[in-house]
Amino acid sequence: MSLITKLEGLKVNPSTSCKMGDVLNRLDTDNRQYIEDILSVEPGSRGRISDATLAAVLRSEGYSVGRSTIGEHRRLVCSCYNLEG
């Protein structure tokens, strides 16, 4: 299977989500969109918030999520995503 085919087949797995996915699902629409925008900023880009900083802010608001979980979610390698076609 080619790389393009795998990436085009990347789909959200509706049956399970990681802790970051759980956090996003609990947020209201505006906060969810804001966090998703933060997560989509490319590494090295101006304005990127680190996984550790985002985790600290979320924990201060009562959400139990760690930096490695945020990093996996950001890279689409968490349980929210799969490569099944």
NORVEN-V491168 format. One line per field, one symbol per residue. phi: phi as a letter, one per 40 degrees, with the letter a starting at -180 (. if undefined). Layout:
# NORVEN-V491168
phi: ???
This chain:
# NORVEN-V491168
phi: .cdcccccccbccccaaccccccdccccdcccccccccccccdgccgcccdccccccccccgccabcccccccccgbcccbabcc
